[in-house]
Amino acid sequence: MLKKSILIFFFISIAILSNTTNAQENVNSGTGFYKDRSNVCIGYGFPYLTASIAKVLTNNNNDNNISTISIGPIYAKYEYAVTDHIGVGINLAYASTTLYNSYQLIGSTFIEKVNQMTISGLLRLNYHILSHQKFDPYIGAGLGYRFVRNEYYSNEPFIDELILDYPFFPLGGDFTLGARYFLTDNFGIYAEAGLAKSPVQIGLSLAF
C-alpha cells in the first residue's frame, strides 16, 4: 500500500512539474516584450540641428558656392528584458555634417571644409508599460559617453588644419518616449521622440 501511494505521488509530481514547465515556456514565448528577451534596433533620426543650420546657410547662399553633406543621426540599440516590464541595454549613435565652401583668391580657386562629427554610447534603462503584446510602448533614459569633433580644413597654402574636440567633460544622456510594433513574433518597427541627438527617430526592431 505504501509503495502504491509513493508511486501515485511520484506520477502526480511529474504531471505538476510538466504543466508548470509548459506554462513557463508559454509565458516566455510569443510576441512583444517579456523577461529574458533581447531586442536589437537600427534607426535613423531627424531633424538634426547641425545639419539644419548647414542647410540654411547653403540655401541662403546666392553664389551657389556652398554645399552640405550630412549623415545621421544613425542609432544602434540593444536591450535585454530583466523583467516583463524593465529592460537594460546600450544605445550607440553617430552623426556627421560637412559644409564645403569654394572661394576665389588672387585668381585661384580654393576649397575650405568645416565638419562636425559626434558619437555617443549610453547605458539605457527602459520601462515597458505592456508585456506580451504586439504594441510595446515604453519610456526610458540613458547616460554615458559623448564625443564631438569640429574640424576645419582649407587647401589654401599656409592655412593649417584646425581640430577642436569637446566637451571637456564627455558626458551624454537622453530621455525619450517610444514604442515598438511587432509585425511578427520577432520582427517589427520602432519610433522614439524626446531628448536625444534628434527629436524623432524611427527604425527596425529584431527580437530574439
C-alpha positions as CSV (number, residue, x, y, z in Angstrom):
1,M,0.0,0.0,0.0
2,L,2.9,2.4,0.9
3,K,4.7,1.6,-2.4
4,K,1.4,2.3,-4.3
5,S,1.0,5.6,-2.6
6,I,4.6,6.6,-3.3
7,L,4.1,5.6,-7.0
8,I,0.9,7.7,-7.3
9,F,2.6,10.7,-5.6
10,F,5.6,10.4,-8.0
11,F,3.4,10.4,-11.1
12,I,1.3,13.4,-9.8
13,S,4.5,15.3,-9.1
14,I,5.8,14.6,-12.6
15,A,2.5,15.8,-14.1
16,I,2.5,19.1,-12.0
17,L,6.1,19.8,-12.9
18,S,5.4,19.2,-16.6
19,N,2.4,21.5,-16.5
20,T,4.4,24.2,-14.7
21,T,7.3,24.0,-17.2
22,N,4.9,24.2,-20.2
23,A,3.2,27.2,-18.7
24,Q,6.5,28.9,-18.1
25,E,7.5,28.2,-21.7
26,N,4.2,29.7,-22.9
27,V,4.9,32.8,-20.8
28,N,8.4,33.3,-22.1
29,S,7.5,33.0,-25.8
30,G,5.5,34.7,-28.4
31,T,5.5,38.4,-29.4
32,G,6.2,41.6,-27.5
33,F,8.4,42.4,-24.6
34,Y,8.9,39.9,-21.8
35,K,11.6,38.6,-19.4
36,D,14.9,37.3,-20.8
37,R,14.1,38.5,-24.3
38,S,16.7,40.6,-26.3
39,N,15.9,43.3,-28.8
40,V,18.1,45.0,-31.4
41,C,17.0,48.2,-33.1
42,I,18.6,50.1,-36.0
43,G,17.2,53.6,-36.7
44,Y,17.6,57.0,-38.3
45,G,16.8,60.4,-36.6
46,F,15.5,63.7,-37.8
47,P,15.8,66.6,-37.8
48,Y,19.5,67.1,-36.8
49,L,20.2,70.6,-35.6
50,T,23.7,70.9,-37.0
51,A,22.6,69.7,-40.4
52,S,19.6,72.0,-40.4
53,I,21.9,75.0,-39.7
54,A,24.2,74.0,-42.5
55,K,21.3,73.6,-45.0
56,V,20.1,77.1,-44.1
57,L,23.5,78.5,-44.9
58,T,23.5,76.6,-48.2
59,N,20.0,77.7,-49.2
60,N,20.7,81.4,-48.4
61,N,23.9,81.4,-50.4
62,N,23.3,83.3,-53.7
63,D,26.6,82.3,-55.3
64,N,26.0,78.6,-55.1
65,N,29.5,78.0,-53.8
66,I,28.4,76.3,-50.6
67,S,27.3,72.7,-50.3
68,T,26.4,70.4,-47.5
69,I,26.7,66.6,-46.8
70,S,25.0,65.2,-43.7
71,I,24.8,61.6,-42.3
72,G,22.6,60.6,-39.4
73,P,21.9,60.6,-36.7
74,I,22.2,56.8,-37.0
75,Y,21.1,54.7,-34.0
76,A,22.0,51.2,-32.9
77,K,20.4,49.8,-29.8
78,Y,20.5,46.6,-27.7
79,E,18.1,45.9,-24.9
80,Y,17.7,42.9,-22.5
81,A,14.5,42.3,-20.6
82,V,15.3,41.9,-16.9
83,T,11.6,41.6,-16.1
84,D,8.4,41.7,-18.0
85,H,8.5,45.4,-17.8
86,I,12.1,46.6,-17.2
87,G,14.9,46.4,-19.8
88,V,18.5,47.5,-19.7
89,G,20.9,48.0,-22.6
90,I,23.2,50.2,-24.6
91,N,22.5,52.9,-27.2
92,L,25.0,53.9,-29.8
93,A,24.6,57.0,-32.1
94,Y,26.6,58.6,-34.8
95,A,26.1,61.8,-36.8
96,S,28.2,63.9,-39.2
97,T,27.8,67.2,-41.1
98,T,30.2,68.7,-43.6
99,L,30.0,72.2,-45.1
100,Y,32.1,72.9,-48.2
101,N,32.8,76.4,-49.5
102,S,34.7,77.3,-52.6
103,Y,36.2,80.8,-53.0
104,Q,38.5,82.8,-55.3
105,L,41.7,84.3,-54.1
106,I,44.3,86.0,-56.4
107,G,43.0,84.2,-59.5
108,S,42.9,80.8,-57.8
109,T,40.0,78.7,-56.5
110,F,40.3,77.2,-53.1
111,I,38.0,74.9,-51.1
112,E,37.5,75.0,-47.3
113,K,35.7,72.4,-45.3
114,V,34.0,72.5,-41.9
115,N,33.0,69.2,-40.4
116,Q,31.3,68.2,-37.1
117,M,31.2,64.6,-36.1
118,T,29.6,63.3,-32.9
119,I,29.3,59.8,-31.4
120,S,27.8,58.6,-28.2
121,G,27.5,55.3,-26.2
122,L,24.9,55.4,-23.4
123,L,23.7,52.8,-20.9
124,R,19.9,52.7,-21.1
125,L,17.1,51.9,-18.7
126,N,13.6,51.4,-20.1
127,Y,10.2,50.8,-18.5
128,H,7.7,48.9,-20.7
129,I,4.1,49.6,-20.0
130,L,2.8,46.4,-21.6
131,S,4.2,42.9,-22.0
132,H,3.5,40.0,-24.4
133,Q,1.7,42.5,-26.8
134,K,2.4,43.4,-30.4
135,F,2.2,47.1,-29.4
136,D,5.1,47.8,-26.9
137,P,5.1,51.4,-25.5
138,Y,7.9,52.4,-23.2
139,I,9.7,55.3,-21.5
140,G,13.5,55.4,-20.9
141,A,16.6,57.3,-20.1
142,G,20.3,56.9,-20.9
143,L,23.6,58.1,-19.5
144,G,27.1,57.6,-20.8
145,Y,29.9,58.8,-23.1
146,R,29.6,61.6,-25.7
147,F,32.3,62.9,-28.1
148,V,32.2,65.8,-30.5
149,R,34.9,66.8,-33.0
150,N,34.9,70.0,-35.0
151,E,37.4,70.2,-37.9
152,Y,38.4,73.0,-40.3
153,Y,40.5,72.4,-43.5
154,S,41.5,74.5,-46.4
155,N,43.7,73.7,-49.4
156,E,44.9,77.3,-49.4
157,P,48.6,77.4,-48.7
158,F,49.8,78.4,-45.3
159,I,46.5,77.7,-43.6
160,D,46.8,74.9,-41.0
161,E,44.1,72.4,-40.3
162,L,42.2,73.1,-37.1
163,I,40.7,70.4,-34.9
164,L,38.7,71.1,-31.8
165,D,37.4,68.2,-29.6
166,Y,34.7,68.8,-26.9
167,P,33.1,68.7,-24.5
168,F,35.9,68.6,-21.9
169,F,33.7,66.5,-19.7
170,P,32.4,63.9,-22.2
171,L,29.1,63.1,-20.5
172,G,25.9,62.5,-22.6
173,G,22.4,61.5,-21.9
174,D,18.9,61.0,-23.4
175,F,15.3,60.8,-22.4
176,T,12.6,59.5,-24.8
177,L,9.2,58.1,-25.1
178,G,8.9,55.2,-27.6
179,A,7.0,52.3,-28.9
180,R,7.6,49.1,-30.9
181,Y,5.1,47.4,-33.1
182,F,5.8,43.7,-33.9
183,L,4.7,42.7,-37.4
184,T,5.7,39.1,-36.5
185,D,6.9,37.4,-33.3
186,N,10.4,38.6,-33.9
187,F,10.4,41.5,-36.4
188,G,8.9,44.9,-36.1
189,I,9.3,48.7,-36.3
190,Y,10.0,51.3,-33.6
191,A,9.8,55.0,-33.1
192,E,11.0,57.3,-30.3
193,A,10.6,61.0,-29.5
194,G,12.3,63.2,-26.9
195,L,15.7,64.5,-25.9
196,A,18.4,62.7,-28.0
197,K,20.6,63.5,-30.9
198,S,17.4,64.1,-32.8
199,P,13.9,64.9,-31.6
200,V,12.5,61.9,-33.5
201,Q,13.9,58.6,-34.6
202,I,12.3,55.6,-36.5
203,G,13.7,52.2,-37.5
204,L,13.5,48.5,-37.5
205,S,13.4,46.1,-34.5
206,L,14.5,42.5,-34.1
207,A,13.7,40.4,-31.0
208,F,15.1,37.0,-30.0
